[in-house]
Amino acid sequence: MTDSPKRRVFVVCDSYPPVLGGSEIEAQRVAAGLIARGHQVRVLCSGGGPMPKVEDWVDPLGIPVSILTGDSTGVQKDRAFAAGVAWNLLKRHHEYDIAYFLMQGLHLAAGLPTARALGKTTVMKISGDGIITTMKKSRLGRLELDWLLKWRVPVMLLNENMMREAESAGFPRKQLVWMPNPVEIDKFRPAAPAEATRWRVDHGIPPDTFCVIYTGRLSHEKGLRELFQGFAGMLPKVPDALVLLVGDGPMRAELEAFAAELGIADRIRFIGRVPLMEVPFWLRASDVFALTSPNEGFSCSLLEAMASGLPSVVTDIPANRQLVEDGVEGITPPYNEFSQISAALEKLATDRECRRAMGAAARRTAEKYSTDSVIDRYEALFTSAVAGLPL
């Protein structure tokens, strides 16, 4: 823990827990970590289900949240949220010194110039691969990138591929900051003796079954069809295996139909959305984490699984490679290569010692990204940004 000057920060993010996603979880963890260090933090976000129907709220972690819209989707929501961000930055100007924009969108175009006109320090975090490229394709996105560049706003990125993407858009390396997502290493930890067995018995899962777990949103960008195909290829050699899907999303019905088409419906458990406090227990009750998506930024779900002592099968993409070295913390088959996904799962299913060694290595790597260590980086960034010093 550092003795950093205490800051007053407004975190501006379109969505926020109980909406589930990597950026949302990151916003909450960073806000909680800063508050634990004595900083003052308020979150400005949009509303709509599953957010509470109030304007000012204190979330379960004790973080003050201002919910600026009644809806969570649509053009009118975007406009209302953008207006609400600009208005709150203006009318509450005495409550903050730093405006931290976590997501791009119309609210960024409204909020950036407002904060600048008020003389506030601003920082920005981009949450995934391809976002800068997508921003360059729209007039609004180009305007936001131009302002970030011209006003020398520190831009936080999650991996080296994103760094190259930003540099190709004209950003100098000195304006870019690598900022990983944090993980709560005390909450996400390896299982104690018999803990996994008790959880499995309580939830109808045979104790000796090989369990592959995915946690997160059930959506197309997560490569879940590819996971199913790879898993189906492994089953003839490891028939006593299950995939546990912890989470929900728009792809659930499609995945249920696809599992039936592949003949593996009885080997897929759709656990559904669970309280956040249950996720660590599901991870500890599993054997391997899988994430076969084509793109990621810095996966909170992967980091949580690693902190829980699980080896992983993850696609060989830049975001995953910075966490998982092939053969060390897990196995990294190429995206969409079903036979290699099958082989990776089979290897971990049949080699208990390999699972143990990779899981232990994964835990050691995850500890580097504890909330405390990441908050150290935020405090250093804020100090540099406020003083106008090199990042």
N, C-alpha and C positions, 0 to 999 in steps of 0.2 A: 504494500500500500504506500502511495506517495503522499507528500505534503503539498499538494497542488493548490493554487488559488481556487476559491470556491466560485463556481460559475452559476449563472441563471440561464437555463436553456429551454427553448421551445422546440420540441421535436414535432415536425410536420410530416405526417404519413397518411396516405389516403385511407388505408385500412389498418386495423389494430385488433389484437385479441379481445374477445373470443373468436374473431375471424382468424383462421389458421393458415399459416404460410411462413416461409423462412424470413421474409422481411418483417412480418408482423411480430414474430417471436423475437427477432433481433431487436426491434424497437423496444419491446417490453423489457428484455434483459438488460439492454444498455441503460434505459431509463432507471431501472431498479438499481443497477450497479452504480450509477452516478449519484443517486439519492443516498445510497449506503455510504458514499464517500463524503456526504455533506453538501452536495450540489443541489440546487433547486431545479426541478424539471417539471414541465407540463407538456402533455401530448395534445396536439390538435389533429383530429381525424374526422372522417365522415361517419355517418350513421347507417341505419337500416339493420335488418336482422343479420346476425344474432346479437347486435349491440343493444344495450339497454335503451329504453325510450326516455332518455333524459338528456339535458344539455351539458351539465357538469356532473362528473362521476369520478369516484375514486375506485380504481380497479382492485382486484384481490391482492395485488402486491403493494398496495398503498400509493400508487402513482396517480396524480391528478390528471384527468382526461377531459378535454372539451370536445364534445361531439357536435359537429357543425352542420350536419344535414339530417333530414329524416329518412333519406333513401340511401341505398348502397350501390346502385347502378344507374346508368343512363346519362344522356347528355345534360339533362337538367340538373342531375346530381352533381356532375362535374363542374358546371357553372356555379351552382350554389356553394359547393365546397371551395372553389377558387375565391369567390367573393368573401366567404367566411374567413378564409385564411388571411386575406389581405386586411379585412376589417379587424380581426383579432390581433394581428401584428401591430396594427396602428393604435387601436384603443387600449391595448395592454402593453404599450411600448415600455412602460416603467417596470414591467415584471420580468424582462429577460434582456440578456446581453448578446446571446448567441442564438441564431435561428438555424436549426439543423434540419435540412430537407432530405428525407429518406427515400422518397419516390418521385419520379418525374410525372409530368402531366400538366393540365391547365392550371392547377394550384401553384405549381412551380413558377410558371410565367407570371402569375399574379403576385406571388409571395416574394420572389427574388428582388424585383425593383422596389417593393414596399420596404423590405428590410434594409436595402441599401440606402434608400432615401432617408431612413431614420438613423443611419449611421451604425447599424448593427453588424456585428461579425456574422458571416454566413459560411456554412459548410454544406456539402452535398454528398450523398452516397448513392451510387448506382448499383442495382441489386443483382445483375446477372449478365451473362454473355449475350451479345447481340443487341442490347438495349441502345447503345450509342449508335450503332448502325441503323436501327429502326428510327431513332430520333432524327437522323440526318435525312430521312425520306419524307418528313412532313415539315410544313412551314413553321408550325409551333415548335417542333423539336429542334429545328435549326436555330430558331430564335433563342431557345433556352440554352443550347450549346454555345451560341455566340456570346450570350451574357455571362455564362460561367467562365468562358475563356477571357473575355475582355475585362471582367471585374476581378479576375484572378481568384475566383472562389476555389478553395481546396476541394478537390474531388476525390472521394474515397472509392476504391475499387477492391474487388475480391480475389482476383487472380491475375497471373501474368498475361493471359490472353486478353483480358479486359484492358490491361495497360497498353498493349499494342493497338488495340481497337481505338482507345482514346488518343494515342499518339497519331494514328492515321487520320483522326478528325482534327488535328492541329494543336492538341494540348501538349505543352512541354512536360517532360518527365518531372520537373521540379514542382509542378502544380498537382501531381497525382500522389496519392497516399494508399499504400496497401493496408486495408483494414479488415481483418477477418471477423467472422461472427463468433460470439462467445458461446461457451457451453457451461452449464452448472455441474461441475465435476463431482460435487457431493450428492446431488440428486441422481445424476446419471452415473452409476457405478456398477462394477461387476457384482454378480449375484453372490450372496452368502451361501454357505452349505445348506442344501435342501430347499432353498428359497424358490428356485425355478420349479422344482417338482411340486411344491405346494400350490403355486400359482396355476400350473398346468392341471393338476387334479381338480382344483376349484373351478376350472373353466372347461372341463371335458376334453382335455388334450392328453393323450397317453404319454407318460413320462419319458419313454424311450424313442418317441417319434423325432425325426430330424426336422426341425422347424426353421424355415426361411421366412424372415420378416421384412415387410416394407411398411414404413410409417409415413403418412403424408396424404396429400390430396390425390384422389383418383381422377387423373386427367391425362390427356393425350401426351403432353410434353414430358411425362414421367417414364415413358417407355415400358408400361406395364404389359402390353401385348407381347413385347419382346421377352420380358421376364417369364410370362406364361409359356411361351414357346420353348425357351431354354429349359424351364422346369419340366415341361412335358418330355423333352428329350432325355432328361436324367431319370425319370420315374421307372423305366424298365429295370434299371440297375439298383435303384434305391426306392422301392415301392412304398416303404413306410416313411413317407415324407409329407409335409404340409407347407403351404404358403399361407402366412398370416398377413392380412391386409388391415392395418390399423389406420383408419381414416375413412373419409367419404368424399364424394364429389360427383361431377356430372357424368363420369364414365362408368359408374357402377353397373348399370343395366347392361351396357355393352360388354363389360368384362365378364359378367355372369353368363351371358350368351356365348362369349368366346371360350370360356372354360368348358361349357357343355359341348361346344363344337370340337374342342381338342380332346374330349373324354376325360378331363381332369377335374370336373366340377366337385367331386367328393374329396379332392385334395386341396381345395382352396377354401379358406375360412375368411369370410368378410366380417371382420370384427366390428367395423363401422366406427363412427366417431365416438371417442371416449373422453372423459375428463382428462385434462392435461396431466394431472397427478398420477393417472394410471399408465401413461406411456412408458415410464421407466420400468414398471413391473413387466409389461409385455416384452420389452427388450431383454430384460434379464432372464425371461422364460424361454428365449429363443436361442438358436445356435449360430445363425449367420444372418447378416443384413444384406439386402440386395437393392441396388439402385441402378437400373439399366437405361437411364435417360440419355438423350443425345446432347443435352446442354444443361449446365448448372452454373451457379455463381460461386457459392460456398455453402454447401448443403448443411443446414442445421440438423436435419434428420440423420445424415451420415455421421456427423460429429457426435451426436448423442449416442448413436449405436457404438461408435468407437470408444467413447467414454464408458460405456456399459460393458466393455471388454469383448465385443463381438468382432470377429473377422468379417470381411465384406467381399461381395462380388459387385464391383462397380465398373461402369464403362470407362474406357481409356480416353478420357477427355481432360483438358487442362485443369478444370476445377477439382476433379477427383484426384488427379495425379499429385496435387500439392498436399493431399492428406494421406493418400494410399499409394505406397510403392509396391509394384507388382511383386508378389512373393514375400512381402514383409508384413504389412497390415492387412493384406487381402489379395485378391486376384482381380486383374483389370482387363477383361476381354473387350474387344472392339464393339462399338454399338452395332446392333442388328446382326451380329454373328451368333446365331442360335446355338450352333454346335460348340462354340467356345464358351458360351454361357453355361451350357449343359455340363461341359467338362469341368469348369470351375466349381460349379455346385457339387458335382460328383466327388471331386477331390476333397472338398471340405466335409462332405457327408461321410466319407469313408476313412478319413485320416484324422482321428481325434487329436493326436499330438500336434498336427499342423494347425488345427483350429485353436488349440490352446496357445501355441506360440504366437500365432498371428493376432489373437485376441489380446494377449498381453502387450504386444507391440502397439496395437491400436490404442489401448488405454494410455500408454506412455506418450504417444503422439497427441492424443486429445488433451492431455493435461497442459500442453503448451498453450491451449486456447481457453483456459479458464476465464471466467468472467473477470477476475481480478487482473489478469495479465492484459486482457483486451481493454479494460477501463484505463489501465496505465497508458495505453496508446491513445485513447480518446483525450485524456488529460493533457498529454504532450501535444497533441494536435491543437486542442483549444488554446493552449498557451502560445503556440507558434502563430496561430491564426489571429488571435487578438492583438499580438504584438507586431504582426506583419513580417514575421521572421521566415526564413526558408523552412520548408517542411522537412 
